[in-house]
Amino acid sequence: MTQDFNGFGLPPKLLHALARMQFTTPTPIQEQAIPKALAGHDILGTAQTGTGKTAAFGIPLIARLMENPQASALIMTPTRELATQVMAALQQMIPVADIRTALLIGGEAMPRQFRQLHGNPRLIVGTPGRINDHLQRRSLRLNNTAFLVLDETDRMLDMGFGVQIEKIVAQIPTQRQTMLFSATLPQGIAKLAGKYLRNPERISVGSTTEAAPNIQQELIQVGDHEKYAKLLEQLAAHTGSVIIFVKTKWGTQKLADRLSLQSHRSDAIHGNLRQSRRDNVIQAFRDKKFRVLVATDLAARGLDVPHIELVINYDMPQCPEDYLHRIGRTARAGASGKAINFLTPGDRQKWNAIHRLMNPNAPRTHEPREGSGNGNHRRNNNGGSRNRRFFKGSGNRPKAA
């Protein structure tokens, strides 16, 4: 087992940058992926959120760019927020001036990106739509791309980027190193891996259908009319930073405004905001300028804010996989966290789908008891309310109350 990053044979300048970032002990996915990536192998990786995946591909990518001064790298992500976060992390690691970067995402002015591309960047991070825009404008050429990373590939396919990814990869030399990371491995991912990867090394860390063991999860059955009152109770009962997930853009902004009027320092992030506004909200949240972030699933993946202590699913997600990504915003990098889920009578099918995902061998039907969600908190013999259930991480998977 590698005790620190010195055991990988990384360039001294890169090791110095990692030490400055206080990277000391590799996470399991970093320990497995870094040596294989440094050796030039293609990689097919899956891992739970919050396990250090960005550094797992970023560290060997930078090392190989340092060794190959004529080569460049392309990293594709599904969302602007994740692309911005990946770029920010990698820029801290880059220890030499000749690895210039370009961030190609929608919602930002083209002239800025033109200037970045005019500087002949060797490390490009972007979303498929904007990368294709630049290819069509001939402002981007990928003929020197020796390294390709597809990050959160399952989400990119869910968002309909499959055709755009294919167009982009067609512009990249076939003699390259490709690393594909995905939270899950459905048939579409397996097909994509077979098409783009050559004899890949398979890396899997932890279960991608279980919550991290250090997340305490609580299920509260409520009626639709009492959700807001219960939310205020939970905010009063907990300290620290909170992210609340809501299903619609309109509902997200409305809830953030309502909380702010009641002296809860809040802001919202959703797809209707300009990119600059989204960036400012996330940075202010990181800087603890407000306590409560209300978000759509836009923030379910890629948002890495270490001080988030509580996730509240005010509305349950439409896609069961998004449940794991939502609650994965807390308990990052080995810390502990909590997730609270508001379950209304109309959420039964959604909860059943989540339960089946996390408990694939469980009976097909696993519904909450009839009559729940009416707001009657009847006490059991232990003093707890019967419409609550507590469960912790993957060691005791969630059970509907």
Backbone hydrogen bonds in HBPLUS format (Angstrom, degrees):
<---DONOR---> <-ACCEPTOR-->    atom                        ^
c    i                          cat <-CA-CA->   ^        H-A-AA   ^      H-
h    n   atom  resd res      DA  || num        DHA   H-A  angle D-A-AA Bond
n    s   type  num  typ     dist DA aas  dist angle  dist       angle   num
A0008-PHE N   A0005-PHE O   3.40 MM   3  5.87 172.8  2.41 115.6 116.8     1
A0014-LEU N   A0011-PRO O   3.03 MM   3  5.33 122.0  2.38 106.5 120.8     2
A0015-LEU N   A0011-PRO O   3.00 MM   4  6.34 158.2  2.05 156.0 163.1     3
A0016-HIS N   A0012-PRO O   2.91 MM   4  6.15 150.6  2.00 147.9 155.8     4
A0017-ALA N   A0013-LYS O   3.10 MM   4  6.38 150.3  2.19 139.8 147.1     5
A0018-LEU N   A0014-LEU O   2.96 MM   4  6.27 156.9  2.01 152.1 158.1     6
A0019-ALA N   A0015-LEU O   2.92 MM   4  6.15 153.6  1.99 145.9 153.2     7
A0020-ARG N   A0016-HIS O   2.99 MM   4  6.24 150.5  2.08 143.3 151.2     8
A0021-MET N   A0017-ALA O   3.09 MM   4  6.38 138.7  2.26 138.3 149.2     9
A0021-MET N   A0018-LEU O   3.12 MM   3  5.00 123.9  2.45  90.9 105.3    10
A0023-PHE N   A0018-LEU O   2.87 MM   5  5.21 171.5  1.88 154.5 152.0    11
A0022-GLN N   A0019-ALA O   2.97 MM   3  4.84 155.4  2.03 101.5 108.3    12
A0030-GLN N   A0027-THR O   3.06 MM   3  5.17 115.7  2.49 101.3 117.2    13
A0031-GLU N   A0027-THR O   2.84 MM   4  6.05 158.2  1.88 161.0 168.3    14
A0032-GLN N   A0028-PRO O   3.10 MM   4  6.32 148.0  2.21 144.3 151.6    15
A0033-ALA N   A0029-ILE O   2.85 MM   4  5.86 164.6  1.87 149.2 154.3    16
A0034-ILE N   A0030-GLN O   3.08 MM   4  5.57 163.1  2.11 139.2 144.6    17
A0037-ALA N   A0033-ALA O   2.86 MM   4  5.96 158.0  1.90 161.6 168.8    18
A0038-LEU N   A0034-ILE O   2.88 MM   4  6.02 159.6  1.92 155.6 161.3    19
A0039-ALA N   A0035-PRO O   3.10 MM   4  6.22 137.3  2.29 133.8 144.3    20
A0041-HIS N   A0036-LYS O   3.14 MM   5  5.72 154.8  2.20 165.1 157.3    21
A0040-GLY N   A0037-ALA O   2.97 MM   3  5.14 158.8  2.01 106.2 112.6    22
A0201-GLU N   A0042-ASP O   2.76 MM 159  6.12 164.9  1.78 148.3 146.6    23
A0043-ILE N   A0178-THR O   3.07 MM 135  6.63 151.5  2.15 143.7 152.4    24
A0180-LEU N   A0043-ILE O   2.83 MM 137  6.11 168.5  1.84 165.4 164.4    25
A0044-LEU N   A0201-GLU O   2.95 MM 157  6.08 167.2  1.96 150.7 152.2    26
A0203-ILE N   A0044-LEU O   2.94 MM 159  6.18 167.0  1.96 149.1 151.4    27
A0045-GLY N   A0180-LEU O   2.85 MM 135  6.23 167.7  1.87 162.0 166.1    28
A0182-SER N   A0045-GLY O   2.99 MM 137  6.43 152.4  2.07 158.3 166.4    29
A0046-THR N   A0203-ILE O   2.86 MM 157  6.36 148.8  1.96 152.5 162.9    30
A0205-VAL N   A0046-THR O   3.04 MM 159  6.47 156.6  2.10 148.0 154.5    31
A0056-ALA N   A0052-GLY O   3.21 MM   4  6.39 139.3  2.38 138.3 150.0    32
A0056-ALA N   A0053-LYS O   2.94 MM   3  4.82 120.2  2.31  92.2 109.0    33
A0057-PHE N   A0053-LYS O   3.22 MM   4  6.66 143.2  2.36 154.9 160.9    34
A0058-GLY N   A0054-THR O   2.72 MM   4  5.69 150.7  1.81 146.3 156.3    35
A0059-ILE N   A0055-ALA O   3.04 MM   4  5.36 168.7  2.05 129.0 132.5    36
A0061-LEU N   A0057-PHE O   3.16 MM   4  6.07 145.7  2.28 138.0 148.2    37
A0062-ILE N   A0058-GLY O   2.99 MM   4  6.15 163.2  2.02 153.2 155.7    38
A0063-ALA N   A0059-ILE O   3.08 MM   4  6.30 162.6  2.11 151.0 156.3    39
A0064-ARG N   A0060-PRO O   2.94 MM   4  6.07 155.7  1.99 146.0 151.5    40
A0065-LEU N   A0061-LEU O   2.97 MM   4  6.22 148.5  2.08 145.4 154.5    41
A0066-MET N   A0062-ILE O   2.95 MM   4  6.18 147.4  2.05 147.3 156.0    42
A0067-GLU N   A0063-ALA O   3.15 MM   4  6.43 139.5  2.32 136.6 147.2    43
A0068-ASN N   A0064-ARG O   2.97 MM   4  6.10 132.6  2.20 138.1 150.5    44
A0071-ALA N   A0068-ASN O   3.02 MM   3  5.52 160.3  2.06 120.6 126.9    45
A0072-SER N   A0144-ASN O   3.14 MM  72  5.91 140.8  2.30 146.7 143.2    46
A0146-ALA N   A0072-SER O   2.92 MM  74  5.83 150.8  2.00 149.7 153.6    47
A0147-PHE N   A0072-SER O   3.37 MM  75  6.64 147.3  2.48 150.0 153.5    48
A0073-ALA N   A0122-ARG O   2.74 MM  49  6.01 148.4  1.83 141.1 150.7    49
A0124-ILE N   A0073-ALA O   2.96 MM  51  6.20 167.9  1.98 152.1 155.8    50
A0074-LEU N   A0147-PHE O   2.91 MM  73  6.36 155.8  1.97 156.3 162.6    51
A0149-VAL N   A0074-LEU O   2.87 MM  75  6.30 155.4  1.93 158.3 163.5    52
A0075-ILE N   A0124-ILE O   2.81 MM  49  6.20 154.9  1.87 158.3 166.6    53
A0126-GLY N   A0075-ILE O   2.99 MM  51  6.46 154.2  2.06 164.2 172.6    54
A0076-MET N   A0149-VAL O   2.88 MM  73  6.25 165.4  1.90 166.0 168.1    55
A0151-ASP N   A0076-MET O   2.92 MM  75  6.02 170.2  1.93 171.9 173.6    56
A0077-THR N   A0126-GLY O   3.06 MM  49  6.26 152.2  2.14 148.7 156.1    57
A0083-ALA N   A0079-THR O   3.05 MM   4  6.28 161.6  2.09 147.7 153.3    58
A0084-THR N   A0080-ARG O   2.86 MM   4  6.07 162.7  1.89 154.5 158.9    59
A0085-GLN N   A0081-GLU O   2.97 MM   4  6.16 155.8  2.03 144.9 151.8    60
A0086-VAL N   A0082-LEU O   2.84 MM   4  6.03 163.3  1.87 154.6 158.8    61
A0087-MET N   A0083-ALA O   2.96 MM   4  6.12 165.0  1.98 150.8 155.0    62
A0088-ALA N   A0084-THR O   2.99 MM   4  6.18 160.2  2.03 145.4 150.9    63
A0089-ALA N   A0085-GLN O   3.02 MM   4  6.26 156.7  2.08 149.1 154.8    64
A0090-LEU N   A0086-VAL O   2.97 MM   4  6.21 164.1  2.00 155.2 159.3    65
A0091-GLN N   A0087-MET O   2.89 MM   4  5.99 158.0  1.94 154.9 160.7    66
A0093-MET N   A0090-LEU O   2.93 MM   3  5.06 130.2  2.19  98.9 113.0    67
A0094-ILE N   A0090-LEU O   3.07 MM   4  6.34 141.6  2.22 153.2 163.5    68
A0122-ARG N   A0100-ARG O   2.88 MM  22  5.62 146.1  2.00 135.0 140.1    69
A0123-LEU N   A0100-ARG O   3.15 MM  23  6.38 145.0  2.28 157.0 163.1    70
A0102-ALA N   A0123-LEU O   3.08 MM  21  6.56 140.8  2.24 150.8 153.7    71
A0125-VAL N   A0102-ALA O   3.04 MM  23  6.45 161.7  2.08 166.0 171.9    72
A0104-LEU N   A0125-VAL O   2.87 MM  21  6.23 161.9  1.90 152.0 157.8    73
A0127-THR N   A0104-LEU O   3.10 MM  23  6.62 145.8  2.22 160.6 164.0    74
A0113-GLN N   A0110-MET O   2.89 MM   3  5.16 114.1  2.34 106.2 122.8    75
A0114-PHE N   A0110-MET O   2.79 MM   4  6.08 152.6  1.87 158.8 168.1    76
A0115-ARG N   A0111-PRO O   3.00 MM   4  6.26 155.1  2.06 147.9 153.2    77
A0116-GLN N   A0112-ARG O   3.12 MM   4  6.47 152.8  2.20 143.0 150.2    78
A0117-LEU N   A0113-GLN O   2.93 MM   4  6.17 161.2  1.97 150.5 155.3    79
A0118-HIS N   A0114-PHE O   2.83 MM   4  6.01 144.7  1.95 145.9 156.3    80
A0119-GLY N   A0116-GLN O   3.19 MM   3  5.40 143.2  2.34  99.6 109.8    81
A0120-ASN N   A0117-LEU O   3.08 MM   3  5.46 151.8  2.16 118.4 118.5    82
A0131-ILE N   A0127-THR O   3.05 MM   4  6.17 163.8  2.08 163.3 168.5    83
A0132-ASN N   A0128-PRO O   2.99 MM   4  6.10 160.5  2.03 150.1 154.6    84
A0133-ASP N   A0129-GLY O   3.05 MM   4  6.33 146.3  2.16 139.5 149.3    85
A0134-HIS N   A0130-ARG O   3.11 MM   4  6.42 157.2  2.16 150.9 154.3    86
A0135-LEU N   A0131-ILE O   3.02 MM   4  6.34 150.3  2.11 144.9 153.9    87
A0136-GLN N   A0132-ASN O   2.92 MM   4  6.12 159.8  1.96 153.1 157.3    88
A0137-ARG N   A0133-ASP O   3.05 MM   4  6.29 143.6  2.18 141.2 151.4    89
A0138-ARG N   A0134-HIS O   2.98 MM   4  5.96 110.8  2.48 133.3 149.1    90
A0139-SER N   A0134-HIS O   3.01 MM   5  5.19 141.1  2.17 152.2 155.1    91
A0138-ARG N   A0135-LEU O   3.13 MM   3  4.93 149.2  2.23  95.7 105.1    92
A0145-THR N   A0142-LEU O   3.14 MM   3  5.25 164.2  2.16 112.2 114.3    93
A0177-GLN N   A0146-ALA O   2.83 MM  31  6.20 161.9  1.86 151.6 154.6    94
A0148-LEU N   A0177-GLN O   2.85 MM  29  6.24 161.8  1.88 162.0 166.8    95
A0179-MET N   A0148-LEU O   2.82 MM  31  6.29 156.4  1.88 157.9 166.0    96
A0150-LEU N   A0179-MET O   2.88 MM  29  6.32 158.7  1.93 156.8 163.7    97
A0181-PHE N   A0150-LEU O   2.86 MM  31  6.16 173.5  1.87 172.8 172.4    98
A0155-ARG N   A0152-GLU O   3.13 MM   3  5.57 123.9  2.46 105.5 118.1    99
A0156-MET N   A0152-GLU O   3.20 MM   4  6.63 152.0  2.28 145.8 154.1   100
A0153-THR N   A0181-PHE O   2.97 MM  28  6.20 170.9  1.98 155.9 155.8   101
A0157-LEU N   A0153-THR O   3.00 MM   4  6.31 156.4  2.06 153.6 158.9   102
A0158-ASP N   A0154-ASP O   2.95 MM   4  6.18 155.2  2.01 143.8 151.3   103
A0159-MET N   A0155-ARG O   2.97 MM   4  6.16 143.5  2.11 145.0 153.9   104
A0161-PHE N   A0156-MET O   2.96 MM   5  5.39 162.9  1.99 157.8 155.3   105
A0160-GLY N   A0157-LEU O   3.00 MM   3  5.10 161.0  2.04 107.5 112.3   106
A0165-ILE N   A0161-PHE O   2.83 MM   4  6.02 160.9  1.87 164.7 170.4   107
A0166-GLU N   A0162-GLY O   3.08 MM   4  6.33 156.9  2.13 145.1 151.2   108
A0167-LYS N   A0163-VAL O   3.06 MM   4  6.38 152.1  2.14 147.4 154.5   109
A0168-ILE N   A0164-GLN O   3.02 MM   4  6.29 154.5  2.09 148.7 155.4   110
A0169-VAL N   A0165-ILE O   2.90 MM   4  6.12 171.9  1.90 161.0 162.6   111
A0170-ALA N   A0166-GLU O   3.09 MM   4  6.15 144.8  2.22 140.0 148.9   112
A0171-GLN N   A0168-ILE O   2.93 MM   3  5.47 154.2  2.00 113.8 121.8   113
A0172-ILE N   A0169-VAL O   3.03 MM   3  5.17 163.2  2.06 109.6 114.9   114
A0176-ARG N   A0174-THR O   3.06 MM   2  5.68 117.3  2.47 109.2  92.6   115
A0189-ILE N   A0186-PRO O   3.12 MM   3  5.50 125.8  2.43 106.2 118.7   116
A0190-ALA N   A0186-PRO O   3.15 MM   4  6.50 162.2  2.18 154.8 160.0   117
A0191-LYS N   A0187-GLN O   2.94 MM   4  6.18 155.6  2.00 150.9 157.4   118
A0192-LEU N   A0188-GLY O   3.03 MM   4  6.20 155.5  2.09 139.9 146.6   119
A0193-ALA N   A0189-ILE O   2.79 MM   4  6.01 161.9  1.82 155.4 160.3   120
A0194-GLY N   A0190-ALA O   3.01 MM   4  6.19 155.3  2.07 142.9 149.2   121
A0195-LYS N   A0191-LYS O   3.16 MM   4  6.37 133.6  2.38 137.2 149.0   122
A0195-LYS N   A0192-LEU O   3.06 MM   3  5.10 130.9  2.31  95.9 109.5   123
A0196-TYR N   A0192-LEU O   2.97 MM   4  6.18 154.4  2.03 156.7 162.8   124
A0197-LEU N   A0193-ALA O   2.90 MM   4  5.31 156.7  1.96 143.6 148.2   125
A0215-ILE N   A0212-ALA O   3.21 MM   3  5.85 149.9  2.30 127.6 126.0   126
A0337-GLY N   A0214-ASN O   3.11 MM 123  6.53 154.6  2.18 158.8 159.1   127
A0393-GLY N   A0215-ILE O   2.81 MM 178  5.09 144.1  1.94 172.9 160.9   128
A0216-GLN N   A0337-GLY O   2.95 MM 121  6.34 164.4  1.97 151.9 148.5   129
A0339-ALA N   A0216-GLN O   2.78 MM 123  6.19 156.1  1.84 156.0 160.1   130
A0217-GLN N   A0391-PHE O   2.57 MM 174  5.15 158.5  1.61 165.2 172.9   131
A0391-PHE N   A0217-GLN O   2.76 MM 174  5.15 154.6  1.82 160.7 163.7   132
A0218-GLU N   A0339-ALA O   2.75 MM 121  6.16 153.8  1.82 160.4 169.0   133
A0341-ASN N   A0218-GLU O   2.80 MM 123  6.17 157.4  1.85 162.5 170.3   134
A0219-LEU N   A0389-ARG O   2.85 MM 170  5.18 165.0  1.87 155.7 160.9   135
A0389-ARG N   A0219-LEU O   3.03 MM 170  5.18 140.0  2.20 138.9 148.6   136
A0220-ILE N   A0341-ASN O   2.86 MM 121  6.00 179.1  1.86 169.6 169.3   137
A0343-LEU N   A0220-ILE O   2.82 MM 123  5.95 169.3  1.83 150.2 152.7   138
A0221-GLN N   A0387-ASN O   3.03 MM 166  5.39 168.8  2.04 159.1 162.6   139
A0222-VAL N   A0343-LEU O   2.90 MM 121  5.89 152.7  1.97 132.7 141.1   140
A0226-GLU N   A0223-GLY O   3.05 MM   3  5.49 150.2  2.15 112.5 121.0   141
A0230-LYS N   A0226-GLU O   3.06 MM   4  6.26 159.8  2.10 153.3 159.2   142
A0231-LEU N   A0227-LYS O   2.85 MM   4  6.09 146.7  1.96 147.8 158.0   143
A0232-LEU N   A0228-TYR O   3.02 MM   4  6.36 157.9  2.07 151.6 155.8   144
A0233-GLU N   A0229-ALA O   3.11 MM   4  6.41 150.1  2.20 141.9 150.2   145
A0234-GLN N   A0230-LYS O   3.02 MM   4  6.32 155.6  2.08 147.8 153.4   146
A0235-LEU N   A0231-LEU O   2.93 MM   4  6.23 159.2  1.98 155.3 161.2   147
A0236-ALA N   A0232-LEU O   3.03 MM   4  6.17 150.2  2.12 142.7 150.4   148
A0237-ALA N   A0233-GLU O   2.97 MM   4  6.14 137.1  2.16 139.7 151.8   149
A0238-HIS N   A0234-GLN O   3.16 MM   4  6.23 124.5  2.49 143.1 153.8   150
A0309-GLU N   A0241-SER O   3.01 MM  68  5.58 153.5  2.08 135.0 141.3   151
A0310-LEU N   A0241-SER O   3.28 MM  69  6.59 149.5  2.38 155.5 161.5   152
A0242-VAL N   A0291-ARG O   3.02 MM  49  6.26 167.7  2.04 156.0 157.4   153
A0293-LEU N   A0242-VAL O   2.93 MM  51  6.31 165.0  1.95 155.2 158.7   154
A0243-ILE N   A0310-LEU O   3.04 MM  67  6.54 154.1  2.11 155.9 163.9   155
A0312-ILE N   A0243-ILE O   2.94 MM  69  6.34 162.6  1.97 156.0 160.3   156
A0244-ILE N   A0293-LEU O   2.80 MM  49  6.19 159.6  1.84 153.9 160.5   157
A0295-ALA N   A0244-ILE O   2.80 MM  51  6.11 166.1  1.82 168.4 171.8   158
A0245-PHE N   A0312-ILE O   2.89 MM  67  6.30 162.2  1.92 163.5 169.1   159
A0314-TYR N   A0245-PHE O   3.14 MM  69  5.70 124.0  2.47 137.1 151.8   160
A0315-ASP N   A0245-PHE O   3.21 MM  70  6.41 155.0  2.27 152.9 155.7   161
A0246-VAL N   A0295-ALA O   2.88 MM  49  6.03 159.1  1.92 154.1 160.0   162
A0252-THR N   A0248-THR O   2.97 MM   4  6.09 145.6  2.09 141.1 150.3   163
A0253-GLN N   A0249-LYS O   3.21 MM   4  6.53 166.4  2.23 155.9 156.4   164
A0254-LYS N   A0250-TRP O   3.03 MM   4  6.18 164.6  2.05 152.1 157.1   165
A0255-LEU N   A0251-GLY O   2.96 MM   4  5.99 159.6  2.00 143.4 148.4   166
A0256-ALA N   A0252-THR O   3.08 MM   4  6.29 163.5  2.11 150.5 155.0   167
A0257-ASP N   A0253-GLN O   2.97 MM   4  6.14 163.0  2.00 152.4 156.9   168
A0258-ARG N   A0254-LYS O   2.98 MM   4  6.13 154.4  2.04 144.2 151.7   169
A0259-LEU N   A0255-LEU O   2.93 MM   4  6.13 159.4  1.97 152.3 157.2   170
A0260-SER N   A0256-ALA O   2.99 MM   4  6.16 156.4  2.05 145.9 152.5   171
A0261-LEU N   A0257-ASP O   3.11 MM   4  6.36 149.4  2.21 144.7 151.7   172
A0262-GLN N   A0259-LEU O   2.96 MM   3  5.13 140.9  2.12 100.8 112.8   173
A0264-HIS N   A0259-LEU O   3.03 MM   5  5.28 160.4  2.07 144.6 141.9   174
A0263-SER N   A0260-SER O   3.13 MM   3  5.20 142.5  2.27 116.1 112.1   175
A0291-ARG N   A0265-ARG O   3.03 MM  26  5.46 127.4  2.32 123.0 134.1   176
A0292-VAL N   A0265-ARG O   2.93 MM  27  6.15 173.2  1.93 162.1 163.7   177
A0267-ASP N   A0292-VAL O   3.06 MM  25  6.60 140.2  2.23 158.1 169.9   178
A0294-VAL N   A0267-ASP O   2.89 MM  27  6.21 170.4  1.90 160.4 163.4   179
A0269-ILE N   A0294-VAL O   2.97 MM  25  6.46 144.7  2.10 158.5 166.2   180
A0273-LEU N   A0270-HIS O   3.27 MM   3  6.06 169.5  2.28 122.7 125.8   181
A0277-ARG N   A0274-ARG O   3.06 MM   3  5.22 117.8  2.46 100.0 115.0   182
A0278-ARG N   A0274-ARG O   2.91 MM   4  6.25 159.9  1.95 156.5 162.8   183
A0279-ASP N   A0275-GLN O   2.87 MM   4  6.11 162.5  1.90 155.1 159.3   184
A0280-ASN N   A0276-SER O   3.01 MM   4  6.19 154.4  2.07 141.7 148.7   185
A0281-VAL N   A0277-ARG O   2.93 MM   4  6.18 157.6  1.98 153.2 158.8   186
A0282-ILE N   A0278-ARG O   3.07 MM   4  6.30 170.6  2.08 154.7 156.6   187
A0283-GLN N   A0279-ASP O   2.97 MM   4  6.13 163.5  2.00 149.6 154.6   188
A0284-ALA N   A0280-ASN O   2.91 MM   4  6.03 158.5  1.96 146.4 152.4   189
A0285-PHE N   A0281-VAL O   2.94 MM   4  6.17 150.4  2.03 147.7 156.2   190
A0286-ARG N   A0282-ILE O   2.89 MM   4  6.20 157.4  1.94 150.6 156.8   191
A0287-ASP N   A0283-GLN O   2.93 MM   4  6.15 148.4  2.03 144.4 153.4   192
A0289-LYS N   A0284-ALA O   2.91 MM   5  5.29 171.1  1.92 161.6 158.8   193
A0288-LYS N   A0285-PHE O   3.05 MM   3  5.00 160.1  2.09 104.8 109.4   194
A0299-ALA N   A0296-THR O   3.20 MM   3  6.33 168.6  2.21 131.6 130.4   195
A0300-ALA N   A0297-ASP O   2.97 MM   3  4.71 161.1  2.01 101.1 107.2   196
A0308-ILE N   A0305-VAL O   3.22 MM   3  6.06 165.2  2.24 133.8 132.7   197
A0338-LYS N   A0309-GLU O   3.08 MM  29  6.31 145.7  2.20 141.7 152.1   198
A0311-VAL N   A0338-LYS O   2.89 MM  27  6.34 152.3  1.97 149.3 158.6   199
A0340-ILE N   A0311-VAL O   2.77 MM  29  6.23 159.1  1.81 161.9 168.9   200
A0313-ASN N   A0340-ILE O   2.79 MM  27  6.21 161.3  1.82 162.3 168.6   201
A0342-PHE N   A0313-ASN O   3.13 MM  29  6.08 175.2  2.14 148.2 149.5   202
A0322-ASP N   A0319-CYS O   2.97 MM   3  5.47 136.4  2.17 112.4 124.0   203
A0323-TYR N   A0320-PRO O   3.04 MM   3  5.44 147.4  2.15 107.2 116.6   204
A0325-HIS N   A0321-GLU O   3.41 MM   4  6.82 155.4  2.48 143.4 150.2   205
A0326-ARG N   A0322-ASP O   2.78 MM   4  5.91 154.1  1.85 148.3 155.4   206
A0327-ILE N   A0323-TYR O   3.05 MM   4  6.31 175.5  2.05 159.4 158.0   207
A0328-GLY N   A0324-LEU O   2.99 MM   4  5.90 130.1  2.25 131.6 145.0   208
A0329-ARG N   A0326-ARG O   3.04 MM   3  5.79 161.5  2.08 121.1 123.3   209
A0330-THR N   A0327-ILE O   3.27 MM   3  6.08 171.5  2.28 118.9 121.5   210
A0335-ALA N   A0332-ARG O   3.05 MM   3  5.51 168.8  2.06 120.9 124.2   211
A0347-ASP N   A0344-THR O   2.89 MM   3  5.27 163.7  1.91 117.5 122.9   212
A0351-TRP N   A0347-ASP O   2.90 MM   4  6.15 162.3  1.93 161.0 166.6   213
A0352-ASN N   A0348-ARG O   2.84 MM   4  6.06 156.5  1.89 151.3 158.3   214
A0353-ALA N   A0349-GLN O   3.02 MM   4  6.26 155.4  2.08 146.2 151.9   215
A0354-ILE N   A0350-LYS O   3.04 MM   4  6.36 156.1  2.10 147.7 154.1   216
A0355-HIS N   A0351-TRP O   2.80 MM   4  6.02 162.6  1.83 153.3 158.5   217
A0356-ARG N   A0352-ASN O   2.86 MM   4  6.09 155.6  1.92 148.7 155.1   218
A0357-LEU N   A0353-ALA O   3.01 MM   4  6.20 152.5  2.08 142.8 150.2   219
A0358-MET N   A0354-ILE O   3.03 MM   4  6.30 158.6  2.08 152.2 157.2   220
A0359-ASN N   A0355-HIS O   2.72 MM   4  5.69 128.3  1.98 141.0 155.9   221
A0362-ALA N   A0359-ASN O   3.00 MM   3  5.40 168.9  2.01 122.3 124.8   222
A0386-ARG N   A0378-ARG O   2.85 MM   8  5.65 156.7  1.91 159.9 166.5   223
A0380-ASN N   A0384-GLY O   2.87 MM   4  5.67 157.3  1.92 163.5 171.2   224
A0383-GLY N   A0380-ASN O   3.03 MM   3  5.46 164.6  2.05 117.8 120.7   225
A0388-ARG N   A0385-SER O   3.23 MM   3  5.78 144.6  2.36 122.4 121.5   226
